[in-house]
Amino acid sequence: MARTNETRRRALLDAAIDVLADHGARGLTFRAVDTAAAVPPGTASNYFPDRDTLLAQAGAHVHIRLAPTPHRMAELTAPAPTRETVRTAMHDLYDRITRDPAGYIALLELRLEGIRRPDVRHALTAAISTNIADNIAFHVDGGYPGGRRTAVALYLAMSGLIVERLTLPDAWRDPGFPRIIDDLVDTALPPDTP
């Protein structure tokens, strides 16, 4: 196997995510990834021994791609843990996803592929379980209002909202997703007390 170049490996994983979003799991081939990454033919197969490995590693990488930068995370966590801070974080999540819809669409493709492929399911389960646990712990340990149940409810509500927005946006005649996020936060969290 070729000596690993992390920059190229990340570029190949990003290309795999884009291919998944554009063509689905069936369209994910080494050739398609090489083309999307603008690298010589055969490059992806030097980094990933088989398609299952590529799928599993794309499943782990997609969470890195969708996560806020450390700088943005610091900005989001600097204010006091209030309802408004949570509202800002939910809007930030929605904005990140809508700026990079391919990442989330690829995640949905990977979830479906994970039903049939144990290696993909294992990689996604590990990444998503960690993500869920980290999000809940962050909310609870950070003293954000509402506690664990609220963190779980917001996670699931935002996941559903994002799926609706990305997969069938025309089904929602009302384009007011930012307002819907405000409604979710207001319903899930108690008002801040002075």
C-alpha positions as CSV (number, residue, x, y, z in Angstrom):
1,M,0.0,0.0,0.0
2,A,1.3,3.5,-0.8
3,R,2.7,5.6,1.9
4,T,-0.2,7.5,3.4
5,N,-0.4,11.2,2.8
6,E,-3.0,12.5,5.2
7,T,-3.9,15.6,3.1
8,R,-4.6,13.4,0.1
9,R,-6.4,10.8,2.2
10,R,-8.8,13.5,3.6
11,A,-9.3,14.8,0.0
12,L,-10.2,11.3,-1.1
13,L,-12.7,10.9,1.8
14,D,-14.2,14.3,1.0
15,A,-14.6,13.2,-2.6
16,A,-16.2,10.0,-1.5
17,I,-18.7,12.0,0.6
18,D,-19.5,14.1,-2.5
19,V,-19.9,11.1,-4.7
20,L,-22.2,9.5,-2.1
21,A,-24.3,12.6,-2.0
22,D,-24.5,12.9,-5.8
23,H,-24.7,9.3,-6.9
24,G,-25.7,7.2,-3.9
25,A,-23.8,4.2,-2.5
26,R,-24.1,2.3,-5.8
27,G,-22.2,5.1,-7.5
28,L,-19.3,5.1,-5.1
29,T,-16.5,3.5,-7.0
30,F,-12.8,4.1,-6.8
31,R,-12.9,5.6,-10.3
32,A,-15.6,8.0,-9.3
33,V,-13.7,9.1,-6.1
34,D,-10.5,9.6,-8.2
35,T,-12.4,11.7,-10.6
36,A,-14.1,13.8,-7.9
37,A,-10.8,14.3,-6.1
38,A,-9.0,15.2,-9.4
39,V,-6.2,12.7,-8.7
40,P,-4.7,10.1,-11.1
41,P,-6.7,6.9,-11.7
42,G,-5.9,4.2,-9.1
43,T,-5.1,6.7,-6.3
44,A,-8.1,5.8,-4.1
45,S,-7.4,2.1,-4.3
46,N,-3.9,2.9,-2.9
47,Y,-5.4,4.4,0.2
48,F,-8.4,2.1,0.7
49,P,-8.0,-1.7,0.2
50,D,-11.7,-2.2,-0.7
51,R,-15.0,-0.4,-1.1
52,D,-16.2,-1.4,2.4
53,T,-13.2,0.2,3.9
54,L,-13.8,3.4,1.9
55,L,-17.4,3.4,3.0
56,A,-16.5,2.8,6.6
57,Q,-13.9,5.5,6.7
58,A,-16.1,8.0,4.8
59,G,-18.7,7.3,7.6
60,A,-16.2,8.2,10.2
61,H,-14.9,11.3,8.3
62,V,-18.3,12.8,7.5
63,H,-18.7,13.8,11.2
64,I,-15.4,15.7,11.1
65,R,-16.5,17.5,8.0
66,L,-19.9,18.5,9.5
67,A,-18.5,19.5,12.9
68,P,-17.9,23.2,13.8
69,T,-14.3,24.4,13.6
70,P,-12.6,24.6,17.0
71,H,-12.7,28.4,16.7
72,R,-16.5,28.4,16.0
73,M,-17.0,25.9,18.9
74,A,-15.2,28.3,21.2
75,E,-17.5,31.2,20.0
76,L,-20.6,29.1,20.6
77,T,-19.5,28.0,24.1
78,A,-18.2,31.3,25.4
79,P,-21.6,32.8,26.4
80,A,-23.4,31.7,29.5
81,P,-25.4,28.4,29.1
82,T,-28.9,29.9,28.4
83,R,-31.8,29.2,26.2
84,E,-30.5,31.9,23.8
85,T,-27.1,30.2,23.7
86,V,-28.8,26.9,22.8
87,R,-30.9,28.7,20.1
88,T,-27.7,30.1,18.6
89,A,-26.1,26.7,18.5
90,M,-29.2,25.1,16.9
91,H,-29.2,27.8,14.2
92,D,-25.4,27.3,13.7
93,L,-26.0,23.5,13.2
94,Y,-28.7,24.2,10.7
95,D,-26.6,26.7,8.8
96,R,-23.6,24.4,8.7
97,I,-25.7,21.6,7.3
98,T,-27.3,23.8,4.7
99,R,-23.9,25.2,3.6
100,D,-22.7,21.6,3.1
101,P,-25.8,19.5,2.3
102,A,-23.6,16.9,0.6
103,G,-22.1,15.9,3.9
104,Y,-25.4,15.2,5.5
105,I,-26.9,13.5,2.4
106,A,-23.9,11.3,2.3
107,L,-24.4,10.5,6.0
108,L,-28.0,9.4,5.1
109,E,-26.7,7.2,2.3
110,L,-24.1,5.7,4.6
111,R,-26.9,4.9,7.2
112,L,-28.8,3.1,4.5
113,E,-25.7,1.3,3.4
114,G,-25.0,0.3,7.0
115,I,-28.2,-1.7,7.1
116,R,-26.6,-4.1,4.6
117,R,-22.9,-3.8,5.4
118,P,-21.7,-4.7,8.9
119,D,-18.4,-2.8,8.6
120,V,-20.2,0.4,7.6
121,R,-22.8,-0.1,10.4
122,H,-20.0,-0.6,12.9
123,A,-18.1,2.5,11.9
124,L,-21.3,4.6,11.8
125,T,-22.5,3.3,15.1
126,A,-19.2,4.1,16.8
127,A,-19.1,7.6,15.3
128,I,-22.7,8.5,15.9
129,S,-22.8,6.9,19.4
130,T,-19.8,9.0,20.3
131,N,-21.4,12.1,18.8
132,I,-24.7,11.6,20.7
133,A,-22.9,10.9,24.0
134,D,-20.6,14.0,23.5
135,N,-23.6,16.2,22.7
136,I,-25.6,15.1,25.6
137,A,-22.6,15.4,28.0
138,F,-21.8,18.8,26.7
139,H,-25.3,20.0,27.3
140,V,-25.6,18.5,30.8
141,D,-22.1,19.1,32.0
142,G,-22.2,22.6,30.6
143,G,-25.2,23.5,32.7
144,Y,-27.4,24.2,29.7
145,P,-31.1,24.4,30.6
146,G,-33.4,21.4,30.4
147,G,-30.9,18.6,31.2
148,R,-30.5,15.3,29.5
149,R,-34.0,14.8,28.2
150,T,-33.9,18.2,26.5
151,A,-30.6,17.5,24.9
152,V,-32.0,14.2,23.5
153,A,-35.2,15.9,22.3
154,L,-33.3,18.7,20.6
155,Y,-30.9,16.2,19.0
156,L,-33.7,14.1,17.5
157,A,-35.8,17.2,16.6
158,M,-32.9,18.8,14.7
159,S,-32.1,15.5,13.0
160,G,-35.6,15.2,11.7
161,L,-35.8,18.9,10.7
162,I,-32.5,18.5,8.7
163,V,-33.7,15.3,7.0
164,E,-37.0,17.1,6.0
165,R,-35.1,20.2,4.7
166,L,-32.5,18.3,2.7
167,T,-34.6,15.5,1.3
168,L,-38.1,17.0,0.5
169,P,-37.8,20.8,0.9
170,D,-40.7,21.3,-1.5
171,A,-43.0,19.4,0.8
172,W,-42.7,22.3,3.2
173,R,-44.5,25.1,1.6
174,D,-43.6,27.3,4.5
175,P,-39.8,28.1,4.1
176,G,-39.6,29.3,7.7
177,F,-37.1,26.7,9.0
178,P,-35.2,29.3,11.1
179,R,-38.5,30.2,12.8
180,I,-39.2,26.4,13.3
181,I,-35.8,26.1,15.0
182,D,-36.9,28.9,17.3
183,D,-40.1,27.1,18.0
184,L,-38.3,23.9,18.8
185,V,-36.0,25.6,21.2
186,D,-38.8,27.5,22.9
187,T,-40.8,24.3,23.3
188,A,-38.0,22.1,24.5
189,L,-36.3,24.6,26.9
190,P,-37.7,26.4,29.9
191,P,-37.4,30.2,29.7
192,D,-34.3,31.7,31.2
193,T,-34.8,32.9,34.7
194,P,-33.2,36.2,35.8
